[in-house]
Amino acid sequence: MKEVIHLFTYAPLWQTLKDKGISQYELIKTYHISTGTLDALRKNKSVTMNYST
């Protein structure tokens, strides 16, 4: 079985959200972050974001 090595981590993001009292629910409802993006972040996968006005 291959060992998976993560080259990056979103641990600082989760800590910042915790420190600021921002929940994952709030990211979805207020900041319009998709559940798929949150899932990728939780799994330390790469994500891309587009901002549209």
C-alpha positions as CSV (number, residue, x, y, z in Angstrom):
1,M,0.0,0.0,0.0
2,K,1.3,3.4,-0.9
3,E,1.8,6.1,1.7
4,V,0.1,9.3,1.0
5,I,2.2,12.4,1.7
6,H,0.3,15.7,1.9
7,L,2.4,18.6,0.6
8,F,0.1,21.2,2.2
9,T,-2.3,21.4,5.0
10,Y,-5.3,23.6,5.8
11,A,-4.8,23.3,9.6
12,P,-4.0,27.1,9.8
13,L,-7.3,27.8,8.1
14,W,-9.3,25.7,10.5
15,Q,-7.5,27.3,13.5
16,T,-8.3,30.8,12.2
17,L,-11.9,29.9,11.7
18,K,-12.1,28.5,15.2
19,D,-10.4,31.6,16.6
20,K,-12.8,33.9,14.8
21,G,-15.8,31.7,15.7
22,I,-16.7,31.0,12.1
23,S,-18.4,27.6,11.5
24,Q,-18.4,25.6,8.3
25,Y,-22.1,26.2,8.1
26,E,-21.4,29.9,8.0
27,L,-18.9,29.4,5.3
28,I,-21.6,27.8,3.2
29,K,-24.5,30.1,3.9
30,T,-22.8,33.5,4.3
31,Y,-19.6,33.2,2.2
32,H,-21.1,30.8,-0.4
33,I,-18.3,28.2,-0.1
34,S,-19.5,25.0,-1.7
35,T,-19.8,21.8,0.2
36,G,-17.5,20.2,-2.4
37,T,-14.8,22.8,-1.7
38,L,-15.2,22.3,2.0
39,D,-14.8,18.5,1.6
40,A,-11.6,19.0,-0.4
41,L,-10.3,21.4,2.2
42,R,-11.1,18.8,5.0
43,K,-9.2,16.2,3.0
44,N,-6.2,18.6,2.3
45,K,-6.8,18.4,-1.4
46,S,-6.1,21.3,-3.7
47,V,-8.9,23.7,-4.5
48,T,-9.4,26.5,-6.9
49,M,-11.7,29.5,-6.3
50,N,-13.3,31.9,-8.7
51,Y,-14.8,35.1,-7.6
52,S,-17.7,36.5,-9.6
53,T,-19.6,39.7,-8.9
